[in-house]
Amino acid sequence: MDERFPYGYDADAYVEKALEKLKITYPWAARELFRKNWRYAVEEENGRHVYVSYFAWSKKDIERFVRGGDADEFIDSIVDDQRSWIESANPVAEKFAVPFGGVNAHGWHLEGYEFRRHVLGGYSAWVQAGDRNTGGSRTFFIPPVFFDGTYEEFLDRYCGLVPGAAFGLGREDLENVPGLKVFLGF
């Protein structure tokens, strides 16, 4: 067997490994939630096996991607293909707005900062910032393991995921937000 294919030539084994990886951050992840437009395969091409992904834009318009690299890279590509789909499958149940005022980080003004509890379980942080010309928001899903231990340990882990320097609210700012500790289940 080719060492580039440690789980064999059945793409389902790699899809299962990707699902295991997704469940670390998204415990509600299930194969049924995967976007149906994507299919995965290990195929023989020019006498050599390759990792392949297919994306169906329609029944007649299907794009084929040969994924270079090793098994880990193929698994990571499946995770990347499915991540936003898994996130969107878990709607927000409750929001906690973090109060702030006049936060400016490197010319970007903080416009919104929320912690969110989700219907299927789990928490995320949503941050929105902008400058005079542009802006955007980003959602960070918080891995469940971050909640093991004390609130202070949570904040240390969380600030590694969502750096305060990037968004203008650091650990010290979040530590004393009234009600946040309770909202997060501590």
C-alpha positions as CSV (number, residue, x, y, z in Angstrom):
1,M,0.0,0.0,0.0
2,D,1.1,3.5,-0.8
3,E,2.2,5.3,2.5
4,R,0.4,8.5,1.2
5,F,-2.9,6.6,1.8
6,P,-2.7,5.3,5.4
7,Y,-6.4,4.7,5.6
8,G,-6.6,2.9,2.2
9,Y,-8.2,3.9,-1.0
10,D,-11.8,4.3,0.2
11,A,-12.5,8.1,0.6
12,D,-15.1,7.4,3.3
13,A,-12.2,6.7,5.7
14,Y,-10.8,10.2,5.1
15,V,-14.3,11.7,5.4
16,E,-14.7,10.0,8.8
17,K,-11.3,11.4,10.0
18,A,-12.4,14.8,8.9
19,L,-15.7,14.4,10.8
20,E,-13.7,13.4,14.0
21,K,-11.6,16.6,13.5
22,L,-14.7,18.8,13.1
23,K,-16.3,17.3,16.3
24,I,-13.4,18.7,18.4
25,T,-14.8,22.2,17.9
26,Y,-18.3,21.4,16.7
27,P,-19.6,18.5,18.8
28,W,-23.0,18.6,16.9
29,A,-21.2,17.8,13.6
30,A,-22.7,14.8,11.8
31,R,-22.1,13.5,8.3
32,E,-25.8,14.2,7.5
33,L,-25.0,17.9,8.0
34,F,-22.3,17.9,5.3
35,R,-23.0,19.9,2.2
36,K,-24.3,17.5,-0.4
37,N,-22.6,19.4,-3.2
38,W,-19.2,18.0,-2.2
39,R,-18.1,14.4,-2.9
40,Y,-14.7,12.8,-2.2
41,A,-12.8,10.0,-3.8
42,V,-9.4,8.3,-4.1
43,E,-8.9,7.6,-7.8
44,E,-6.2,6.2,-10.0
45,E,-4.7,8.7,-12.4
46,N,-1.8,8.0,-14.7
47,G,-1.0,4.9,-12.8
48,R,-0.9,6.7,-9.4
49,H,-3.6,7.2,-6.7
50,V,-4.7,10.7,-6.0
51,Y,-7.1,12.4,-3.6
52,V,-10.0,14.0,-5.5
53,S,-12.9,16.3,-4.5
54,Y,-15.9,17.0,-6.7
55,F,-18.2,20.0,-6.3
56,A,-21.6,19.9,-8.1
57,W,-22.8,23.4,-9.1
58,S,-25.7,21.6,-10.7
59,K,-26.5,18.1,-11.9
60,K,-24.6,18.9,-15.2
61,D,-21.9,21.2,-13.9
62,I,-19.5,19.3,-11.7
63,E,-16.0,20.5,-11.0
64,R,-13.2,18.1,-10.2
65,F,-10.2,19.0,-7.9
66,V,-7.2,16.8,-7.6
67,R,-5.9,17.5,-4.1
68,G,-2.1,17.2,-3.8
69,G,-0.3,16.3,-0.7
70,D,-0.8,13.7,1.9
71,A,-3.7,12.2,3.9
72,D,-3.6,15.0,6.5
73,E,-3.9,17.7,3.8
74,F,-6.8,15.9,2.2
75,I,-8.6,15.5,5.5
76,D,-7.9,19.2,6.2
77,S,-9.4,20.1,2.8
78,I,-12.6,18.2,3.7
79,V,-12.7,20.1,7.0
80,D,-12.4,23.4,5.2
81,D,-15.1,22.4,2.7
82,Q,-17.5,21.6,5.5
83,R,-16.7,24.0,8.3
84,S,-19.0,26.8,7.4
85,W,-21.8,24.4,6.6
86,I,-21.5,22.7,10.0
87,E,-21.4,26.2,11.7
88,S,-24.6,27.3,9.9
89,A,-26.4,24.1,10.9
90,N,-26.4,25.3,14.5
91,P,-28.4,28.5,14.9
92,V,-28.0,31.0,17.7
93,A,-30.3,30.5,20.7
94,E,-29.1,33.4,22.9
95,K,-26.8,36.3,22.6
96,F,-24.8,38.2,25.3
97,A,-23.5,41.6,24.1
98,V,-20.2,42.6,25.6
99,P,-20.4,46.3,26.5
100,F,-17.5,48.5,25.2
101,G,-16.9,52.0,24.2
102,G,-14.5,53.7,21.8
103,V,-12.4,50.7,21.1
104,N,-9.9,51.3,18.3
105,A,-7.3,48.6,17.3
106,H,-4.9,49.6,14.6
107,G,-7.3,52.0,12.9
108,W,-10.3,49.6,13.1
109,H,-13.2,50.5,15.4
110,L,-15.0,47.8,17.3
111,E,-18.7,47.9,16.3
112,G,-20.0,44.7,18.0
113,Y,-18.8,41.9,20.3
114,E,-21.1,39.1,21.4
115,F,-20.9,35.7,22.9
116,R,-23.5,33.4,21.5
117,R,-25.1,30.1,22.8
118,H,-26.3,27.8,20.1
119,V,-29.4,25.6,19.7
120,L,-27.4,22.3,19.2
121,G,-25.0,23.2,22.0
122,G,-21.7,25.1,22.0
123,Y,-20.7,28.7,22.2
124,S,-19.2,31.2,19.8
125,A,-17.9,34.8,19.8
126,W,-19.0,37.2,17.1
127,V,-16.9,40.3,16.5
128,Q,-17.5,43.1,14.1
129,A,-15.1,45.9,13.3
130,G,-14.5,48.5,10.6
131,D,-12.7,51.6,9.5
132,R,-14.0,54.5,7.3
133,N,-13.9,52.4,4.1
134,T,-14.6,48.9,5.0
135,G,-15.6,46.5,7.7
136,G,-16.5,43.0,8.5
137,S,-17.5,40.4,11.1
138,R,-16.1,37.1,12.2
139,T,-17.5,34.3,14.2
140,F,-15.2,32.2,16.4
141,F,-16.6,28.9,17.6
142,I,-15.2,28.0,21.0
143,P,-14.0,24.4,21.4
144,P,-15.8,22.7,24.4
145,V,-12.5,21.8,26.0
146,F,-12.0,25.5,26.7
147,F,-14.7,25.2,29.3
148,D,-12.8,22.6,31.3
149,G,-11.5,24.2,34.5
150,T,-12.0,27.7,35.9
151,Y,-13.3,30.8,34.3
152,E,-9.8,32.3,34.5
153,E,-8.4,29.3,32.6
154,F,-11.2,29.7,30.0
155,L,-10.3,33.3,29.5
156,D,-6.6,32.4,29.0
157,R,-7.6,29.8,26.3
158,Y,-10.2,32.0,24.8
159,C,-7.8,34.9,24.3
160,G,-5.5,32.6,22.4
161,L,-8.4,32.0,20.0
162,V,-9.7,35.5,19.9
163,P,-6.7,37.8,20.5
164,G,-7.6,41.0,22.4
165,A,-4.9,42.9,20.6
166,A,-6.6,42.3,17.3
167,F,-10.0,43.4,18.4
168,G,-9.2,45.8,21.3
169,L,-10.8,43.8,24.1
170,G,-8.3,41.7,26.0
171,R,-8.6,39.3,29.0
172,E,-8.6,42.1,31.5
173,D,-11.6,43.7,29.7
174,L,-13.6,40.5,29.6
175,E,-12.7,39.3,33.1
176,N,-15.0,41.8,34.8
177,V,-17.9,42.0,32.3
178,P,-21.0,41.6,34.5
179,G,-23.0,38.5,33.7
180,L,-20.6,37.0,31.2
181,K,-19.2,34.4,33.6
182,V,-22.8,33.2,34.3
183,F,-23.8,33.3,30.6
184,L,-20.9,31.0,29.8
185,G,-21.9,28.6,32.5
186,F,-19.2,29.2,35.1
